[in-house]
Amino acid sequence: MLLGCIYSTKAQTYFSCTHRSTYSINKALDGVSLINEFDENSLFEMNSRRTMIEHTCPNIQSAYYIQQESYDEEDEAYTFKVVSDASNEYIFIISFIDMNIKILGTDNDGDNFLVVFTIKKIWTN
């Protein structure tokens, strides 16, 4: 609950991550399959007005514009509907219990995927 309270101050918020796992989602079989996972340092930065999330990883920097936000008190998780700077739609879930950021999306072939980033540290300024 403390991390959710820190985040709710609406200050510039940073999420430092250390690991990435990518999964394919098979709707027909109601299953999830691991595609790959590896250690990777990356940073998610949310502006104080909560209108944009920037993600920086070793090879690319992307911007995501927040369209809708909700908070689940029981799960201590924020859910954001976002549109990327390349006009792709995603759902971001920031979980303070699991200490991860989940990104749900659809690839160019129409297949769903999930990327999970393990949070190392959260801070605001």
C-alpha positions as CSV (number, residue, x, y, z in Angstrom):
1,M,0.0,0.0,0.0
2,L,2.9,2.4,0.7
3,L,4.1,2.3,-2.9
4,G,0.7,3.0,-4.2
5,C,0.5,6.0,-1.8
6,I,3.9,7.3,-3.0
7,Y,2.8,7.0,-6.7
8,S,-0.6,8.6,-6.0
9,T,1.2,11.9,-5.2
10,K,1.0,12.8,-8.9
11,A,4.7,13.7,-9.0
12,Q,7.1,12.7,-11.9
13,T,7.5,9.0,-11.3
14,Y,10.2,6.6,-12.3
15,F,10.2,2.8,-12.5
16,S,13.6,1.2,-12.9
17,C,13.4,-2.3,-14.3
18,T,15.9,-5.2,-14.5
19,H,14.2,-8.1,-16.3
20,R,11.9,-8.6,-19.4
21,S,9.7,-11.6,-20.2
22,T,7.7,-11.8,-23.4
23,Y,4.7,-14.2,-23.8
24,S,2.3,-15.1,-26.6
25,I,-1.4,-15.3,-25.7
26,N,-3.6,-17.9,-27.3
27,K,-7.2,-16.8,-26.8
28,A,-8.6,-20.1,-28.3
29,L,-6.7,-22.3,-25.8
30,D,-6.9,-19.8,-23.0
31,G,-3.1,-20.2,-22.6
32,V,0.1,-18.1,-22.3
33,S,3.5,-19.3,-23.6
34,L,6.8,-17.9,-22.8
35,I,8.6,-16.6,-25.9
36,N,11.8,-15.2,-24.3
37,E,13.1,-13.7,-21.1
38,F,16.3,-11.9,-20.3
39,D,17.9,-9.4,-18.0
40,E,17.6,-5.9,-19.3
41,N,17.9,-2.5,-17.6
42,S,15.1,-0.1,-18.7
43,L,13.4,2.9,-17.3
44,F,9.7,3.9,-17.4
45,E,9.1,7.6,-16.7
46,M,5.6,9.0,-16.1
47,N,5.1,12.7,-16.2
48,S,3.5,14.4,-13.2
49,R,0.2,15.1,-15.0
50,R,-0.1,11.4,-15.9
51,T,-0.6,12.1,-19.6
52,M,2.5,10.3,-20.9
53,I,4.8,7.4,-20.1
54,E,8.3,7.2,-21.7
55,H,10.1,3.9,-21.9
56,T,13.8,3.8,-22.4
57,C,15.7,0.6,-23.0
58,P,19.1,-0.1,-24.5
59,N,18.0,0.0,-28.1
60,I,15.0,2.3,-28.3
61,Q,13.0,5.0,-26.6
62,S,9.2,5.1,-27.0
63,A,6.4,7.4,-25.8
64,Y,3.0,6.3,-24.7
65,Y,0.1,8.7,-24.4
66,I,-2.3,7.8,-21.6
67,Q,-6.0,7.7,-22.7
68,Q,-7.6,6.2,-19.6
69,E,-6.5,5.3,-16.1
70,S,-8.0,3.2,-13.3
71,Y,-6.8,1.9,-9.9
72,D,-7.6,-1.4,-8.2
73,E,-7.2,-0.9,-4.4
74,E,-7.4,-4.6,-3.6
75,D,-4.7,-5.6,-6.1
76,E,-2.7,-2.3,-5.7
77,A,-2.4,-1.9,-9.4
78,Y,-2.9,0.9,-11.9
79,T,-4.2,0.1,-15.4
80,F,-3.7,2.5,-18.3
81,K,-5.0,2.4,-21.8
82,V,-2.3,4.0,-23.9
83,V,-1.4,4.9,-27.5
84,S,2.2,4.7,-28.6
85,D,4.1,7.3,-30.6
86,A,3.7,4.8,-33.5
87,S,-0.1,4.8,-33.0
88,N,-0.3,1.3,-31.5
89,E,-2.7,0.7,-28.6
90,Y,-1.6,-1.1,-25.5
91,I,-2.8,-1.7,-21.9
92,F,-0.2,-1.0,-19.2
93,I,-0.7,-2.5,-15.7
94,I,1.6,-1.3,-12.9
95,S,1.4,-3.7,-10.0
96,F,2.8,-2.6,-6.6
97,I,2.2,-6.0,-5.1
98,D,4.0,-8.0,-7.8
99,M,6.5,-5.1,-8.5
100,N,6.1,-5.4,-12.2
101,I,4.8,-3.6,-15.3
102,K,2.8,-5.6,-17.7
103,I,2.2,-4.5,-21.3
104,L,-0.6,-6.2,-23.3
105,G,-0.8,-5.6,-27.0
106,T,-1.5,-7.1,-30.4
107,D,1.2,-7.7,-33.0
108,N,0.9,-7.0,-36.8
109,D,-0.5,-10.5,-37.4
110,G,-3.3,-9.9,-34.9
111,D,-1.8,-12.1,-32.2
112,N,-1.9,-11.0,-28.6
113,F,1.2,-10.7,-26.5
114,L,2.3,-9.8,-22.9
115,V,5.6,-8.2,-21.9
116,V,6.4,-8.2,-18.2
117,F,9.1,-5.9,-16.7
118,T,10.4,-6.6,-13.2
119,I,10.6,-3.4,-11.2
120,K,13.8,-2.8,-9.2
121,K,13.0,0.6,-7.8
122,I,10.3,3.3,-7.8
123,W,11.0,7.0,-7.1
124,T,9.4,10.4,-7.6
125,N,10.6,13.9,-7.8
